[in-house]
Amino acid sequence: MIDPAIILPYLLACLLFSIVPGPSVSVVVANSLGGGTRAGLLTILGTELSMLSMVVIVALGLEAVMSLVSEAFEIIKLVGAAYLVWIGWKMFTSSGKLHIEAADGRLPVGRYIWQGALVNWSNPKTLLFLSAFLPQFVDLSRPAFGQIMVLGLLVMAVATSTDAVYAVAAGRARGFLTAARVRMVNRVSGVVLMIGGVWLALQKRA
């Protein structure tokens, strides 16, 4: 279905797209520092579920879908931007104490997954990038839907791998951080997230 000759250059392009930290990576790192590697991995699950929905939208025809939900998309973007600012403020004002898992080992799974999905959906650049990036590798002489889904799953696999590296590194680092150092990291991360939220809110949809 996919021309083998394009796989390597495509994967390299996916790696460049995924390795650059963005709002989603910031939340993954923040949750890994606060709740451990598992919290970061659950956040990644949320971001990848949202990316899967974006790939499906691209495969079905982005322009047609966006023409129907353009107003809703603007609302989603603003809600996500406000959520980023809220998370950033909570981090900035935190005491620096790390969250400890409950005695039974359970974490608020739904919260981390939902958080990752919402933050990823709040960034229209991801959807717009996929809509411009994936079709470049599609053979128009063959059905496009299956090709785009395969290409989308590949970029998701690369993104999951790079984000997991961030999650594991941040999760392990938390064991070496004092409350004062965590407080400093939280303040820096909080400022970055708040700036990112304001930046997202000011972006105009192309």
C-alpha positions as CSV (number, residue, x, y, z in Angstrom):
1,M,0.0,0.0,0.0
2,I,2.9,2.4,0.8
3,D,5.9,2.7,-1.5
4,P,8.8,1.2,0.5
5,A,11.2,3.8,-0.9
6,I,9.5,6.6,1.0
7,I,9.4,4.9,4.4
8,L,12.9,5.9,5.6
9,P,12.6,9.6,4.6
10,Y,9.1,9.7,6.0
11,L,10.2,8.3,9.3
12,L,13.1,10.8,9.5
13,A,10.6,13.6,8.9
14,C,8.3,12.2,11.6
15,L,11.3,12.1,14.0
16,L,12.1,15.7,13.4
17,F,8.4,16.6,13.9
18,S,8.1,14.6,17.1
19,I,11.4,15.3,18.8
20,V,10.9,19.1,19.2
21,P,9.2,19.8,22.5
22,G,5.8,21.4,22.4
23,P,2.8,21.9,24.7
24,S,2.1,18.1,24.8
25,V,5.7,17.2,25.8
26,S,5.6,19.9,28.5
27,V,2.6,18.3,30.1
28,V,4.1,14.8,29.8
29,V,7.3,16.0,31.5
30,A,5.3,17.9,34.2
31,N,3.1,14.8,35.0
32,S,6.2,12.5,35.0
33,L,7.9,14.8,37.5
34,G,4.8,15.0,39.6
35,G,3.4,11.5,39.4
36,G,6.2,9.4,38.1
37,T,6.9,7.7,34.7
38,R,3.5,6.0,34.7
39,A,1.7,9.3,34.9
40,G,3.7,10.5,31.9
41,L,2.9,7.4,29.9
42,L,-0.8,7.8,30.6
43,T,-0.6,11.3,29.4
44,I,1.1,10.1,26.2
45,L,-1.8,7.7,25.8
46,G,-4.2,10.7,25.8
47,T,-2.1,12.7,23.3
48,E,-1.9,9.7,20.9
49,L,-5.6,9.0,21.1
50,S,-6.2,12.6,20.1
51,M,-3.7,12.3,17.3
52,L,-5.4,9.2,16.1
53,S,-8.7,11.2,15.8
54,M,-6.8,13.9,13.9
55,V,-5.4,11.3,11.4
56,V,-8.9,9.9,10.9
57,I,-10.2,13.5,10.2
58,V,-7.4,14.0,7.6
59,A,-8.2,10.6,6.0
60,L,-11.9,11.5,5.7
61,G,-11.2,14.8,4.2
62,L,-10.0,17.7,6.4
63,E,-11.6,20.6,4.5
64,A,-15.1,19.1,4.5
65,V,-14.9,18.4,8.3
66,M,-13.4,21.7,9.2
67,S,-16.1,23.6,7.2
68,L,-18.7,22.0,9.5
69,V,-17.0,22.4,12.8
70,S,-14.9,25.6,12.4
71,E,-16.7,27.4,15.2
72,A,-16.5,24.4,17.5
73,F,-12.8,24.1,16.7
74,E,-12.1,27.7,17.8
75,I,-13.9,27.0,21.1
76,I,-11.8,23.8,21.6
77,K,-8.7,25.8,21.0
78,L,-9.6,28.5,23.5
79,V,-10.6,26.0,26.1
80,G,-7.4,24.1,25.7
81,A,-5.4,27.3,25.8
82,A,-7.1,28.3,29.1
83,Y,-6.4,24.8,30.4
84,L,-2.7,25.2,29.7
85,V,-2.6,28.5,31.5
86,W,-4.4,27.0,34.5
87,I,-2.0,24.0,34.6
88,G,0.9,26.4,34.3
89,W,-0.4,28.6,37.2
90,K,-0.9,25.5,39.4
91,M,2.7,24.4,38.7
92,F,4.1,27.9,39.3
93,T,2.3,28.2,42.7
94,S,3.0,24.6,43.8
95,S,4.9,23.9,47.0
96,G,7.4,21.6,45.2
97,K,6.2,18.4,47.0
98,L,6.0,15.5,44.6
99,H,2.8,13.6,44.4
100,I,3.0,10.0,45.8
101,E,1.0,7.1,44.4
102,A,-1.8,5.8,46.5
103,A,-1.2,2.8,48.7
104,D,-3.0,0.5,46.3
105,G,-0.8,1.7,43.5
106,R,-3.6,3.3,41.5
107,L,-3.3,6.6,39.7
108,P,-6.1,8.9,38.4
109,V,-5.9,7.2,35.0
110,G,-8.7,9.1,33.4
111,R,-7.3,12.5,34.5
112,Y,-4.0,12.0,32.9
113,I,-5.4,10.6,29.6
114,W,-8.0,13.4,29.3
115,Q,-5.3,16.0,30.1
116,G,-3.0,14.7,27.4
117,A,-5.9,14.6,24.8
118,L,-7.2,18.0,25.6
119,V,-3.8,19.7,25.5
120,N,-3.0,18.0,22.2
121,W,-6.3,19.0,20.7
122,S,-5.9,22.6,21.9
123,N,-3.0,23.0,19.5
124,P,-4.4,23.5,15.9
125,K,-0.9,23.4,14.5
126,T,-0.8,19.6,15.0
127,L,-3.9,19.0,13.0
128,L,-2.9,21.5,10.3
129,F,0.6,20.0,10.1
130,L,-0.8,16.5,9.6
131,S,-3.2,17.7,7.0
132,A,-0.3,19.3,5.0
133,F,2.3,16.6,5.8
134,L,0.5,13.3,5.3
135,P,-0.9,13.9,1.8
136,Q,2.6,14.6,0.5
137,F,3.4,10.9,0.8
138,V,0.1,9.6,-0.7
139,D,0.1,7.9,-4.1
140,L,-3.0,9.4,-5.8
141,S,-3.3,6.4,-8.1
142,R,-4.3,4.3,-5.1
143,P,-7.1,4.8,-2.5
144,A,-6.0,7.6,-0.1
145,F,-7.8,6.6,3.1
146,G,-5.8,3.5,3.8
147,Q,-2.5,5.2,2.9
148,I,-3.1,8.1,5.2
149,M,-4.1,5.8,8.1
150,V,-0.9,3.8,7.7
151,L,1.2,7.0,7.5
152,G,-0.7,8.4,10.5
153,L,0.0,5.3,12.6
154,L,3.7,5.5,11.7
155,V,3.9,9.1,12.9
156,M,2.0,8.2,16.1
157,A,4.5,5.4,16.7
158,V,7.5,7.7,16.4
159,A,5.8,10.4,18.5
160,T,5.0,7.8,21.2
161,S,8.6,6.6,21.3
162,T,10.1,10.1,21.6
163,D,7.5,11.2,24.2
164,A,8.2,8.0,26.2
165,V,11.9,9.0,26.4
166,Y,10.9,12.3,27.9
167,A,8.5,10.6,30.3
168,V,11.0,8.0,31.5
169,A,13.8,10.6,31.9
170,A,11.6,12.9,33.9
171,G,10.1,10.1,35.9
172,R,13.6,8.9,37.0
173,A,14.9,12.5,37.6
174,R,12.2,13.1,40.2
175,G,14.0,10.8,42.6
176,F,17.0,13.1,42.6
177,L,15.1,16.3,43.0
178,T,14.7,18.2,46.4
179,A,11.5,20.2,47.1
180,A,13.4,23.4,46.3
181,R,14.6,22.1,43.0
182,V,11.2,20.8,42.1
183,R,9.7,24.1,43.0
184,M,12.2,25.8,40.6
185,V,11.4,23.4,37.8
186,N,7.7,23.8,38.4
187,R,8.0,27.6,38.2
188,V,10.0,27.5,35.0
189,S,7.6,24.9,33.5
190,G,4.6,26.8,34.7
191,V,5.8,30.0,33.0
192,V,6.4,28.0,29.8
193,L,3.0,26.4,29.9
194,M,1.2,29.8,30.6
195,I,3.1,31.4,27.7
196,G,2.2,28.5,25.5
197,G,-1.5,28.8,26.5
198,V,-1.5,32.5,25.7
199,W,0.3,31.9,22.4
200,L,-2.2,29.2,21.4
201,A,-5.1,31.5,22.2
202,L,-3.7,34.2,20.0
203,Q,-3.1,32.0,17.0
204,K,-5.4,32.5,14.0
205,R,-6.7,29.4,12.2
206,A,-5.2,29.2,8.7
